[in-house]
């Protein structure tokens, strides 16, 4: 890789440049700066800079020639130099977004439609843009090339995990009607822990203690919720309560779970190769994990045929299993679980299937991202019984909405059911007796 050509200039430019440069909207001649940036990048592409003998000299001459005659301030020149540096040695316009730890998601919907998520809020970033649609595709290709992946008209969709653990998804025409679309879910260096959840008001101390007891008592649990609601974060937190002497098998499409226990085996699915062969699915890994003598099986997300195999594991001695699924609430999660199994071609009478689910699942936890961007555990339910062929749930803890503040923040309160849950006896049966002040006071 070429050395940083930016060092050739007598200007101090860093990946996170000054607030003056970052505040692009304050530039009076920003249209000119965009025009110059685009011209330089296009010239570098047209001349295939990777094949230039002295890349540093060539790039410097291209920038100098383009800026010659323009009365630009040092800050404006630094801004352009930084963008060109990102283009050559980074990932184009999104280079600094990838480095910004406060950003949790990057969404490129078009050449000048770039959105970011910070603290649960989605904002449009007007400070950066791509030159054209080919520029977006080239950026995607640079991101996935080290992974041995490609994207083109023959393979117009890619889903990959970057070297830092971030999750990338890109779709280009003909699948995407409006042009290339890129989404990157950033990998967090520091995972949330239960104390973070408590500080942020995601749940209450009673709820936290109860969930910890459920994990230690090896109850089978499903965490459900919508996209971006915090399911994986909660799964990470709950997994931290597992005893260190247990053998844990984690199964994911893209490895996001990071357990700190000593005896952890992490399995990851594999997509088909160029010949359309070699795919390894979540279901394949769940079936194989049963032969690996697991104490716990944790599936990052259940969404297909593996649902039945997961239930089999829960019903055949592999208690304490954990998984997540997309659903709008606890009952919807069980209905979706039922649908997944039926769509997998399992010829099981409905009542027998529901009995199977009722026997396998103990607790369903619902995560929700509220309208103000905050994430909360809005329901913790236990699977009670099968009545009139329907699975019955009982809510143990919940969150009740009470409107919005003038600043559009969601008001509400956590509530607890006065009825002692059935699972409380299961928790006590394994010697966990630290919940008496919650359920017996």
MOSUL-V801445 format. One record per pair of residues at least 12 apart in sequence whose C-alpha atoms are under 10 Angstrom apart, sorted by the first residue. I is the first residue (numbers start at 1). J is the second residue. D is the distance in Angstrom with one decimal. If there is no record, write none. Layout:
I,J,D  I,J,D
//
This chain:
1,50,9.3  1,88,9.7  1,89,8.0  2,50,8.8  2,54,9.2  2,55,7.2  2,56,7.6  2,88,8.6  2,89,7.7  3,55,9.0  3,56,7.8  3,88,9.9  3,89,8.3  4,56,8.0  4,85,7.2  4,86,9.7  4,88,8.6  4,89,7.0  5,55,8.0  5,56,5.1  5,57,8.1  5,58,9.7  5,59,7.5  5,60,7.5  5,81,9.4  5,84,9.4  5,85,7.1  5,88,8.8  5,89,8.8  6,56,8.4  6,59,9.3  6,60,8.4  6,78,9.5  6,81,6.8  6,82,7.5  6,84,8.5  6,85,6.2  6,86,9.8  6,89,9.9  7,56,9.4  7,85,9.8  8,56,7.8  8,57,8.6  8,60,7.7  9,60,8.3  9,78,9.3  9,81,8.7  10,78,9.9  11,74,8.0  11,75,9.2  11,77,8.8  11,78,6.8  11,81,9.0  12,78,7.8  12,82,9.7  13,75,9.6  13,78,6.4  13,79,8.3  13,81,7.8  13,82,6.4  13,85,9.3  14,78,9.5  14,82,7.5  14,85,9.8  15,82,7.4  15,83,9.5  15,85,8.9  15,86,8.0  15,90,9.6  15,95,8.1  15,96,6.4  15,99,8.2  15,100,9.8  16,82,9.4  16,95,9.7  16,96,6.6  16,97,9.4  16,99,8.1  16,100,8.2  17,75,10.0  17,78,8.7  17,79,8.2  17,82,8.0  17,96,9.0  18,75,9.0  18,78,9.7  18,79,9.4  20,75,7.5  20,76,9.4  20,79,9.3  21,75,6.3  21,76,7.3  21,77,9.6  21,78,7.7  21,79,5.8  21,80,9.5  21,82,9.4  21,127,9.8  22,79,8.1  22,96,9.9  22,127,7.5  22,128,9.6  23,126,9.8  23,127,7.3  24,76,9.4  24,79,8.7  24,126,8.2  24,127,5.3  24,128,8.3  25,126,7.7  25,127,6.6  26,127,9.9  27,75,9.8  27,76,8.1  29,72,9.4  29,76,9.3  30,76,9.0  30,127,9.5  32,70,9.7  33,67,9.7  33,72,9.1  33,76,7.6  33,77,8.8  33,79,8.5  33,80,7.1  34,80,8.5  34,128,9.1  34,129,8.6  34,130,9.7  34,131,8.9  35,131,9.3  36,63,8.9  36,66,6.9  36,67,7.3  36,70,9.9  36,80,7.9  37,63,9.0  37,66,9.1  37,67,9.6  37,79,9.4  37,80,6.1  37,81,8.7  37,83,7.4  37,84,7.3  37,131,8.8  38,80,9.8  38,83,9.9  38,84,9.4  38,129,9.8  38,130,8.4  38,131,6.0  38,132,9.3  39,62,9.6  39,63,9.3  39,66,7.7  39,131,9.1  40,59,8.8  40,62,6.6  40,63,6.3  40,64,9.6  40,65,9.2  40,66,6.7  40,67,9.1  40,80,9.3  40,84,7.8  41,59,9.7  41,62,9.2  41,63,9.2  41,83,9.2  41,84,6.9  41,87,7.6  41,88,9.0  41,92,9.8  41,131,8.5  41,135,9.6  42,131,8.4  42,135,9.4  43,59,9.5  43,62,7.5  43,63,9.5  43,66,9.6  44,58,8.8  44,59,7.3  44,62,7.6  44,63,9.5  44,84,9.5  44,87,9.8  44,88,9.1  45,135,9.9  49,88,8.8  50,88,9.1  55,88,10.0  59,84,8.9  59,85,9.6  59,88,9.3  60,81,9.4  63,77,9.8  63,80,8.8  63,81,8.0  63,84,8.7  67,80,9.6  82,96,10.0  83,95,8.9  83,96,9.6  83,128,9.4  87,139,8.7  90,139,9.1  90,142,8.8  90,143,9.2  91,136,9.8  91,138,9.1  91,139,5.8  91,140,8.3  91,141,9.7  91,142,7.0  91,143,7.1  92,128,9.7  92,129,9.3  92,130,8.0  92,135,8.5  92,136,8.7  92,138,9.1  92,139,6.5  92,140,9.8  92,142,9.5  93,114,9.7  93,127,9.4  93,128,6.0  93,129,6.3  93,130,6.5  93,131,9.5  93,135,9.6  93,136,9.2  93,139,8.8  94,106,8.3  94,107,9.9  94,108,9.2  94,114,9.0  94,128,7.9  94,129,8.7  94,130,9.2  94,136,10.0  94,139,8.8  95,139,9.8  97,116,8.3  97,125,9.9  97,128,9.9  97,186,9.7  98,166,9.4  98,184,8.8  98,185,9.8  98,186,7.5  98,187,9.7  99,186,9.6  100,186,9.6  101,118,9.4  101,186,8.3  101,187,8.9  101,188,7.5  101,189,8.2  101,190,9.9  102,116,9.9  102,117,8.6  102,118,6.1  102,119,7.6  102,186,9.6  102,188,9.3  103,116,6.5  103,117,5.7  103,118,5.0  103,119,7.8  103,120,9.4  103,121,9.9  103,122,9.8  103,185,9.1  103,186,7.3  103,187,9.8  103,188,9.5  104,116,7.5  104,117,5.6  104,118,6.0  104,119,7.7  104,120,8.2  104,121,9.8  104,122,9.8  104,166,9.6  104,184,8.5  104,185,6.1  104,186,5.0  104,187,7.5  104,188,7.7  105,117,5.0  105,118,7.6  105,120,9.3  105,122,8.6  105,166,9.4  105,167,9.5  105,168,10.0  105,183,7.3  105,184,5.7  105,185,4.6  105,186,5.6  105,187,9.1  105,228,9.7  106,118,9.7  106,122,9.4  106,123,9.9  106,125,9.8  106,168,9.5  106,182,7.9  106,183,5.7  106,184,5.1  106,185,6.6  106,186,7.7  107,122,9.4  107,123,9.9  107,124,9.3  107,125,10.0  107,169,9.7  107,170,9.9  107,181,7.7  107,182,5.9  107,183,4.5  107,184,6.5  107,185,8.6  108,124,9.9  108,129,9.3  108,130,9.5  108,136,8.5  108,170,9.3  108,180,8.1  108,181,5.6  108,182,4.9  108,183,6.2  108,184,8.8  109,136,9.8  109,178,8.3  109,179,7.9  109,180,7.2  109,181,5.0  109,182,6.8  109,183,8.4  110,129,8.5  110,130,8.0  110,132,8.5  110,133,7.3  110,136,8.2  110,178,7.7  110,179,6.7  110,180,6.7  110,181,6.6  110,182,8.7  111,128,9.1  111,129,5.6  111,130,4.6  111,131,6.5  111,132,5.8  111,133,6.3  111,134,9.4  111,135,8.2  111,136,7.2  111,179,9.0  111,180,8.7  111,181,9.4  112,124,9.5  112,125,8.7  112,126,7.5  112,127,9.2  112,128,7.2  112,129,4.6  112,130,6.3  112,131,8.5  112,132,9.0  113,125,7.7  113,126,7.9  113,128,9.0  113,129,7.4  113,130,9.1  113,181,9.8  114,126,7.4  114,127,9.2  114,128,7.6  114,129,7.2  114,130,9.2  114,181,9.9  114,182,9.4  114,183,9.8  115,183,9.5  116,183,9.7  116,184,9.6  116,185,9.9  117,185,9.4  117,186,9.9  117,373,9.7  118,373,9.2  119,372,9.8  119,373,7.0  119,374,7.7  119,375,9.8  120,228,8.5  120,229,9.2  120,369,7.9  120,370,9.0  120,371,9.3  120,372,7.8  120,373,4.3  120,374,6.2  120,375,8.0  121,371,9.2  121,372,7.5  121,373,5.5  121,374,8.7  122,373,8.6  132,179,9.9  132,180,9.9  133,172,9.3  133,178,9.9  133,179,6.7  133,180,6.4  133,181,9.4  134,179,9.5  134,180,8.4  135,180,9.6  136,170,9.9  136,172,9.5  136,179,9.3  136,180,6.7  136,181,8.2  136,182,8.1  137,151,7.9  137,152,8.4  137,170,8.9  137,171,9.4  137,172,7.8  137,179,9.6  137,180,6.7  137,181,8.9  137,182,8.9  138,151,9.4  139,182,9.6  140,158,9.4  140,168,9.0  140,169,9.2  140,170,7.4  140,171,9.8  140,180,9.4  140,181,9.6  140,182,7.6  141,170,9.9  143,160,9.6  143,161,10.0  143,162,7.6  143,163,9.5  143,168,8.8  144,158,8.7  144,159,9.4  144,160,7.4  144,161,8.7  144,162,7.4  144,163,9.6  144,168,8.6  146,162,8.8  146,163,8.7  147,160,8.1  147,161,8.3  147,162,7.5  147,163,8.1  149,273,9.3  149,274,9.6  150,274,9.9  151,170,8.3  151,171,8.4  151,172,8.1  152,171,9.5  152,172,7.7  152,173,8.7  152,174,9.9  153,172,7.6  153,173,7.0  153,174,7.2  153,175,9.1  154,174,9.6  155,171,9.2  155,172,8.9  155,173,10.0  155,175,9.9  155,274,9.4  156,170,8.0  156,171,5.8  156,172,5.2  156,173,6.6  156,174,7.2  156,175,6.7  156,176,8.6  156,180,9.2  157,169,7.5  157,170,5.7  157,171,4.5  157,172,6.5  157,173,9.0  157,174,9.8  157,175,7.8  157,176,9.1  157,180,9.7  157,181,9.7  157,182,10.0  158,170,5.4  158,171,6.7  158,172,9.2  158,182,9.7  158,271,9.9  159,171,8.9  159,183,9.6  159,184,9.8  159,253,9.6  159,254,9.2  159,271,9.1  160,184,9.6  160,253,9.2  160,254,7.5  160,271,9.5  161,184,9.4  161,185,9.6  161,187,9.6  161,253,9.1  161,254,6.1  161,255,7.9  161,256,9.3  162,184,9.3  162,186,9.4  162,187,9.0  162,254,9.5  163,187,9.8  164,186,8.7  164,187,6.6  164,188,9.1  164,189,9.0  165,185,9.2  165,186,7.7  165,187,5.3  165,188,8.4  165,189,9.4  165,254,8.1  165,255,7.2  165,256,6.9  166,184,6.7  166,185,5.7  166,186,4.6  166,187,4.3  166,188,8.1  166,254,8.9  166,255,9.3  166,256,8.3  167,183,8.2  167,184,5.6  167,185,5.0  167,186,6.6  167,187,7.4  167,254,7.3  167,255,9.2  167,256,8.8  168,182,7.4  168,183,5.9  168,184,4.5  168,185,6.5  168,186,8.6  168,254,9.9  169,181,8.3  169,182,5.9  169,183,5.2  169,184,6.4  169,185,8.6  170,182,4.4  170,183,6.3  170,184,8.6  171,183,9.0  185,228,9.6  187,256,7.8  188,256,9.3  191,233,7.4  191,234,10.0  191,236,7.9  191,237,8.4  191,257,9.4  191,258,8.3  192,233,6.6  192,234,8.2  192,236,8.0  192,237,7.0  193,233,8.4  193,234,8.4  193,236,8.0  193,237,5.5  193,238,8.9  193,240,8.4  194,208,7.2  194,209,9.7  194,212,9.6  194,233,9.9  194,234,8.5  194,236,9.6  194,237,6.1  194,238,8.3  194,240,9.2  194,241,9.9  195,208,9.3  195,237,9.7  196,237,9.9  197,233,9.6  197,234,8.7  197,237,9.1  197,375,9.1  197,376,8.6  197,377,9.5  200,374,8.3  200,375,8.5  200,376,8.8  201,374,8.7  201,375,8.4  201,376,7.1  201,377,9.2  201,414,9.8  202,230,9.9  202,234,9.9  202,367,9.0  202,368,9.5  202,369,9.9  202,374,7.9  202,375,5.9  202,376,4.1  202,377,5.8  202,378,8.6  202,399,10.0  202,414,10.0  203,375,9.3  203,376,6.3  203,377,5.7  203,378,8.2  203,379,9.7  203,397,9.6  203,398,9.3  203,399,8.9  203,414,7.9  204,376,9.9  204,377,9.1  204,397,9.5  204,414,7.5  204,415,9.7  206,397,9.0  206,416,9.2  206,435,8.5  206,437,9.4  206,438,6.9  206,439,9.9  207,377,8.9  207,379,9.8  207,380,8.3  207,396,9.1  207,397,7.0  207,398,9.3  207,414,9.4  207,416,9.0  207,438,9.5  208,237,10.0  208,238,9.2  209,434,8.6  209,435,7.6  209,438,9.3  210,380,9.7  210,396,9.8  210,397,9.7  210,424,9.1  210,427,9.5  210,434,9.3  210,435,7.2  210,438,8.7  211,237,10.0  211,238,7.3  211,241,9.1  211,363,9.2  211,365,9.2  211,380,8.8  212,237,9.3  212,238,6.7  212,239,9.2  212,240,9.0  212,241,6.1  212,242,8.7  213,238,9.9  213,241,8.5  213,424,9.2  213,427,6.7  213,428,9.4  213,432,7.0  213,433,9.1  213,434,8.4  213,435,8.2  214,238,9.2  214,241,9.4  214,320,8.4  214,362,9.0  214,363,8.2  214,423,8.2  214,424,8.8  214,426,8.9  214,427,6.7  214,432,9.5  215,238,6.8  215,239,7.7  215,240,9.2  215,241,6.4  215,242,6.5  215,243,9.3  215,319,9.8  215,320,6.4  215,321,8.8  215,322,8.8  215,427,9.4  216,238,9.5  216,239,9.7  216,241,6.6  216,242,6.1  216,243,7.3  216,320,8.0  216,427,8.3  216,430,8.8  216,432,8.3  217,242,9.4  217,319,9.1  217,320,7.4  217,423,9.5  217,424,9.8  217,426,7.3  217,427,5.4  217,428,8.3  217,429,8.5  217,430,6.2  217,431,8.5  217,432,7.5  218,242,8.6  218,295,9.6  218,296,8.5  218,318,8.9  218,319,5.5  218,320,3.6  218,321,7.4  218,322,9.5  218,362,9.6  218,426,9.3  218,427,8.6  218,430,9.1  219,314,9.3  219,318,9.9  219,319,6.2  219,320,4.7  219,321,7.2  219,322,8.7  219,360,9.2  219,361,7.8  219,362,5.9  219,363,7.2  219,423,8.4  219,426,8.3  219,427,8.4  220,296,9.7  220,297,9.9  220,311,9.5  220,314,6.8  220,315,9.5  220,318,8.9  220,319,5.9  220,320,4.7  220,321,4.9  220,322,6.1  220,323,8.7  220,359,9.8  220,360,6.9  220,361,5.3  220,362,5.3  220,363,6.4  220,364,8.8  221,235,9.8  221,238,9.9  221,298,9.9  221,314,9.7  221,319,9.5  221,320,7.3  221,321,6.5  221,322,5.1  221,323,6.7  221,324,8.5  221,360,9.1  221,361,6.2  221,362,6.0  221,363,4.8  221,364,5.7  221,365,7.5  221,381,10.0  221,382,9.3  222,235,9.2  222,299,9.9  222,301,9.6  222,302,9.4  222,321,8.6  222,322,6.0  222,323,5.2  222,324,5.5  222,325,7.3  222,330,8.6  222,333,8.2  222,334,9.2  222,361,7.5  222,362,8.4  222,363,6.4  222,364,4.8  222,365,6.2  222,366,8.5  223,235,7.3  223,300,10.0  223,301,9.2  223,322,7.8  223,323,6.3  223,324,4.5  223,325,6.5  223,326,8.6  223,327,9.2  223,329,9.6  223,330,8.5  223,333,8.7  223,363,8.5  223,364,5.9  223,365,4.7  223,366,5.9  223,367,7.2  223,377,9.7  223,380,9.2  224,301,9.4  224,323,8.6  224,324,5.5  224,325,4.9  224,326,5.6  224,327,5.5  224,328,7.4  224,329,6.7  224,330,6.9  224,331,9.9  224,332,9.0  224,333,6.5  224,334,9.7  224,364,7.2  224,365,6.1  224,366,4.9  224,367,6.1  224,368,8.7  224,377,9.9  224,379,9.8  225,324,8.2  225,325,6.9  225,326,5.3  225,327,5.0  225,328,5.6  225,329,6.5  225,330,8.5  225,332,9.7  225,333,8.5  225,365,8.4  225,366,5.5  225,367,4.9  225,368,5.8  225,369,8.5  225,377,9.4  225,378,9.6  226,325,8.5  226,326,5.5  226,327,6.0  226,328,6.4  226,329,8.9  226,366,9.1  226,367,7.5  226,368,6.7  226,369,7.7  227,325,9.6  227,326,7.0  227,327,9.1  227,367,9.8  227,368,9.0  227,369,8.6  228,367,9.4  228,368,8.4  228,369,7.1  228,373,9.9  228,375,8.9  229,326,9.6  229,366,9.1  229,367,5.7  229,368,4.9  229,369,4.6  229,370,8.4  229,373,9.2  229,374,8.8  229,375,6.1  229,376,8.0  229,377,9.3  230,366,9.8  230,367,6.4  230,368,7.4  230,369,7.5  230,374,9.8  230,375,6.7  230,376,8.3  230,377,9.1  231,300,9.2  231,301,9.3  231,323,9.2  231,324,6.5  231,325,8.1  231,326,8.8  231,365,9.2  231,366,8.3  231,367,6.3  231,368,8.7  231,375,9.7  231,377,9.5  232,256,7.7  232,257,7.5  232,300,7.2  232,301,8.6  232,323,9.0  232,324,7.3  232,325,9.7  232,367,10.0  233,256,9.1  233,257,8.4  234,324,9.4  234,365,9.5  234,367,8.4  234,377,9.1  235,257,8.0  235,298,8.8  235,299,9.6  235,300,8.1  235,322,7.5  235,323,7.4  235,324,7.5  236,256,8.7  236,257,5.9  236,258,6.9  236,259,7.1  236,260,9.9  236,300,9.7  237,257,9.6  237,258,9.7  237,259,9.0  238,259,10.0  238,322,8.7  239,257,8.8  239,258,9.0  239,259,6.8  239,260,9.0  239,261,9.2  239,296,9.8  239,298,8.4  239,321,9.8  239,322,8.1  240,258,9.1  240,259,6.5  240,260,7.0  240,261,7.7  241,259,9.9  241,261,9.5  242,259,9.4  242,260,9.7  242,261,7.9  242,296,8.8  242,320,8.9  243,261,7.6  243,262,9.8  243,263,10.0  244,260,8.4  244,261,5.1  244,262,6.3  244,263,7.2  244,264,9.4  245,261,8.0  245,262,7.7  245,263,7.1  245,295,9.4  246,261,8.3  246,262,8.6  246,263,6.6  246,264,8.4  246,294,8.0  246,295,5.7  246,296,7.3  247,261,8.9  247,262,8.4  247,263,5.1  247,264,6.1  247,265,7.8  247,292,9.3  247,293,7.7  247,294,5.4  247,295,5.1  247,296,6.5  247,297,8.9  248,261,8.4  248,262,9.1  248,263,6.3  248,264,4.8  248,265,6.2  248,266,8.3  248,289,9.8  248,292,9.8  248,293,9.2  248,294,5.8  248,295,5.9  248,296,4.8  248,297,6.0  248,298,7.4  248,321,9.5  249,263,8.7  249,264,6.0  249,265,4.8  249,266,6.0  249,267,7.3  249,285,9.8  249,286,9.2  249,289,6.9  249,290,9.3  249,292,8.3  249,293,9.1  249,294,6.2  249,295,8.0  249,296,6.2  249,297,5.0  249,298,6.2  249,299,8.4  249,321,9.7  250,264,7.4  250,265,6.3  250,266,4.8  250,267,5.9  250,268,8.3  250,285,9.4  250,286,9.2  250,289,8.9  250,294,9.8  250,296,8.4  250,297,6.0  250,298,4.7  250,299,5.9  250,300,7.3  250,321,10.0  250,322,9.4  250,323,9.6  251,265,8.7  251,266,6.3  251,267,4.9  251,268,5.8  251,269,7.7  251,281,9.8  251,282,6.9  251,283,9.4  251,285,6.7  251,286,7.2  251,289,8.6  251,297,7.7  251,298,6.2  251,299,4.7  251,300,6.0  251,301,8.4  251,302,9.9  251,323,9.5  252,266,8.1  252,267,6.5  252,268,5.1  252,269,6.5  252,270,10.0  252,281,9.3  252,282,6.9  252,285,8.9  252,286,9.9  252,298,8.6  252,299,6.1  252,300,4.8  252,301,6.9  252,302,9.3  253,267,8.6  253,268,5.5  253,269,5.0  253,270,7.7  253,271,9.3  253,280,9.8  253,281,8.1  253,282,7.1  253,299,9.2  253,300,7.4  253,301,8.1  254,267,9.1  254,268,6.2  254,269,7.3  254,270,9.2  254,300,8.5  255,267,7.9  255,268,6.4  255,269,9.1  255,300,8.3  256,268,10.0  256,300,8.1  257,298,9.4  257,299,9.7  257,300,7.6  263,294,10.0  264,294,9.5  264,296,9.6  265,289,9.5  265,292,9.4  265,294,9.2  265,297,9.8  266,298,9.5  267,282,9.1  267,285,7.1  267,286,9.4  267,289,8.8  267,299,9.6  268,280,8.5  268,281,8.6  268,282,7.9  268,285,7.9  268,300,9.8  269,281,5.4  269,282,6.1  269,283,9.3  269,284,8.5  269,285,7.4  270,282,9.0  281,304,9.9  281,305,9.6  281,306,8.6  282,299,8.2  282,300,9.2  282,301,8.7  282,302,8.1  282,303,9.1  282,304,8.5  282,305,8.5  282,306,6.4  282,307,9.5  283,299,10.0  283,302,9.1  283,303,9.9  283,304,8.0  283,305,6.4  283,306,4.2  283,307,8.0  283,308,9.0  283,309,7.1  283,310,8.5  284,305,9.7  284,306,7.9  284,309,9.5  285,299,9.5  285,306,8.9  286,298,9.3  286,299,8.0  286,306,6.9  286,307,9.4  286,309,6.7  286,310,6.9  286,313,8.6  287,306,8.3  287,309,6.6  287,310,8.4  287,312,9.7  287,313,8.8  289,313,9.5  290,309,9.5  290,310,9.8  290,312,9.8  290,313,7.3  290,316,10.0  290,318,8.6  293,318,9.4  294,317,10.0  294,318,7.4  294,319,10.0  294,321,10.0  295,317,8.9  295,318,6.3  295,319,7.7  295,320,8.0  295,321,8.6  296,313,9.6  296,314,9.5  296,317,9.9  296,318,6.3  296,319,6.9  296,320,5.9  296,321,5.4  296,322,8.0  297,310,8.5  297,313,8.2  297,314,8.8  297,318,7.3  297,319,8.5  297,320,7.6  297,321,5.0  297,322,6.7  297,323,8.5  298,310,9.5  298,320,8.8  298,321,5.7  298,322,4.8  298,323,5.7  298,324,9.0  299,321,8.1  299,322,6.5  299,323,4.8  299,324,7.2  299,325,9.6  300,322,8.3  300,323,5.7  300,324,6.0  300,325,8.4  301,322,9.5  301,323,5.8  301,324,4.7  301,325,5.3  301,326,8.1  302,323,6.7  302,324,6.2  302,325,5.5  302,326,8.3  302,337,8.4  302,340,9.1  303,324,8.9  303,325,6.5  303,326,7.8  303,336,8.5  303,337,8.0  303,339,10.0  303,340,6.9  303,341,9.7  304,336,9.7  304,337,8.6  304,339,9.1  304,340,5.4  304,341,7.4  304,342,9.9  304,343,8.1  304,344,7.2  305,337,9.7  305,339,9.9  305,340,6.2  305,341,6.2  305,342,8.8  305,343,7.6  305,344,5.1  305,345,8.6  305,346,9.2  306,340,8.4  306,341,8.1  306,344,8.6  307,336,9.7  307,337,6.5  307,338,8.5  307,339,9.5  307,340,6.5  307,341,6.1  307,342,9.9  307,344,8.8  308,337,8.4  308,338,8.8  308,340,8.0  308,341,5.6  308,342,9.1  308,344,8.4  308,346,8.4  308,353,9.6  308,356,9.5  308,357,9.2  309,341,9.2  310,322,9.5  310,323,9.0  310,360,9.2  311,337,9.5  311,341,9.7  311,356,7.5  311,357,6.9  311,358,9.9  311,359,9.0  311,360,6.0  311,361,8.0  312,356,8.5  312,357,9.5  312,360,8.0  313,360,8.6  314,356,9.8  314,357,9.5  314,359,8.7  314,360,5.4  314,361,7.7  315,356,7.8  315,357,9.0  315,359,7.0  315,360,5.3  315,361,8.9  316,360,9.1  319,360,8.6  319,361,9.6  319,362,9.9  320,361,9.8  320,362,9.5  321,360,9.7  321,361,9.2  322,361,9.8  322,363,9.8  323,364,10.0  324,364,9.5  324,365,9.2  324,366,9.7  325,337,8.7  325,366,9.8  326,366,9.8  326,367,10.0  327,366,8.4  327,367,9.5  328,366,8.0  328,367,9.0  328,368,8.6  329,364,8.8  329,365,8.4  329,366,5.8  329,367,8.3  329,368,8.9  329,378,8.9  329,379,8.0  329,380,9.9  329,381,9.9  330,363,9.1  330,364,5.7  330,365,6.8  330,366,6.1  330,367,9.7  330,379,7.7  330,380,8.1  330,381,7.0  330,382,9.2  330,383,9.5  330,393,8.1  330,394,9.9  330,395,9.2  331,364,8.6  331,366,9.9  331,381,9.2  331,383,9.6  331,391,8.5  331,392,8.6  331,393,7.4  333,364,8.1  333,365,9.7  333,366,9.0  334,354,9.0  334,357,7.8  334,358,9.2  334,361,9.1  334,364,8.7  334,383,9.6  334,391,8.4  334,393,9.8  335,354,9.4  335,357,10.0  335,391,9.3  337,354,9.8  337,357,8.3  338,350,8.6  338,353,7.3  338,354,7.4  338,356,9.8  338,357,7.9  341,353,8.6  350,389,8.1  350,390,9.6  351,386,8.8  351,388,9.2  351,389,5.7  351,390,8.0  351,391,9.5  352,389,9.0  353,389,9.9  354,385,9.8  354,386,7.5  354,389,7.4  354,390,7.3  354,391,6.6  355,385,8.5  355,386,6.8  355,389,8.4  355,390,9.1  355,391,8.0  357,383,9.1  357,386,9.7  357,391,8.4  358,382,9.9  358,383,6.3  358,384,7.6  358,385,6.5  358,386,6.9  358,390,9.6  358,391,6.7  358,392,8.6  358,393,9.6  359,383,8.6  359,384,9.5  359,385,8.5  359,386,9.5  360,383,9.2  361,382,8.3  361,383,6.6  361,384,9.6  362,381,8.5  362,382,5.6  362,383,5.4  362,384,8.1  362,393,9.8  362,422,9.5  362,423,7.4  362,426,10.0  363,380,7.1  363,381,5.7  363,382,4.5  363,383,6.2  363,384,9.5  363,393,9.2  363,394,9.7  363,395,9.7  363,396,9.7  363,423,8.5  364,379,8.1  364,380,5.9  364,381,5.2  364,382,6.3  364,383,7.6  364,393,8.9  364,394,9.9  364,395,9.2  365,377,7.1  365,378,7.9  365,379,5.8  365,380,4.5  365,381,6.4  365,382,8.8  365,395,9.7  365,397,9.5  365,398,9.7  366,378,5.8  366,379,5.1  366,380,6.4  366,381,8.4  366,398,9.2  367,379,7.4  367,380,9.2  370,401,9.7  370,409,8.8  370,410,7.1  371,404,9.4  371,408,8.2  371,409,7.7  371,410,7.1  372,404,9.1  372,407,9.1  372,408,6.6  372,409,5.3  372,410,6.3  372,411,10.0  373,409,8.7  373,410,9.2  374,409,8.8  374,410,8.6  376,398,9.9  376,399,8.1  376,414,9.9  377,397,8.9  377,398,7.5  377,399,7.3  377,414,9.2  378,397,7.8  378,398,5.1  378,399,4.6  378,400,7.7  378,401,9.4  378,413,9.8  378,414,8.0  378,415,9.7  379,395,6.8  379,396,7.6  379,397,5.7  379,398,4.2  379,399,6.4  379,400,9.4  379,414,9.2  379,415,9.4  379,416,9.8  380,393,9.8  380,394,8.6  380,395,5.8  380,396,5.7  380,397,5.2  380,398,6.3  380,399,9.4  380,416,9.6  381,393,6.2  381,394,5.3  381,395,4.1  381,396,5.4  381,397,7.1  381,398,8.5  381,421,9.2  382,394,5.4  382,395,6.4  382,396,7.1  382,397,9.9  382,421,7.4  382,422,7.8  382,423,7.3  383,395,9.0  383,421,9.8  383,422,8.9  383,423,9.0  384,421,8.6  384,422,7.2  384,423,8.9  394,417,8.7  394,419,9.2  394,421,7.9  394,422,9.4  395,415,9.8  395,416,8.1  395,417,6.7  395,419,9.4  395,421,8.7  396,415,8.5  396,416,5.8  396,417,5.1  396,418,8.1  396,419,7.9  396,420,8.3  396,421,6.8  397,414,7.1  397,415,5.7  397,416,4.5  397,417,6.2  397,418,9.6  398,413,8.4  398,414,5.6  398,415,5.3  398,416,6.5  398,417,8.3  399,412,6.8  399,413,5.6  399,414,4.3  399,415,6.1  399,416,8.9  400,412,5.3  400,413,5.5  400,414,6.3  400,415,7.2  401,413,6.9  401,414,9.0  416,438,9.5  416,439,9.7  417,439,9.5  418,438,9.8  418,439,7.9  418,440,9.8  419,439,8.1  419,440,10.0  420,438,9.4  420,439,6.0  420,440,8.0  421,439,8.4  424,436,9.5  424,439,8.3
//
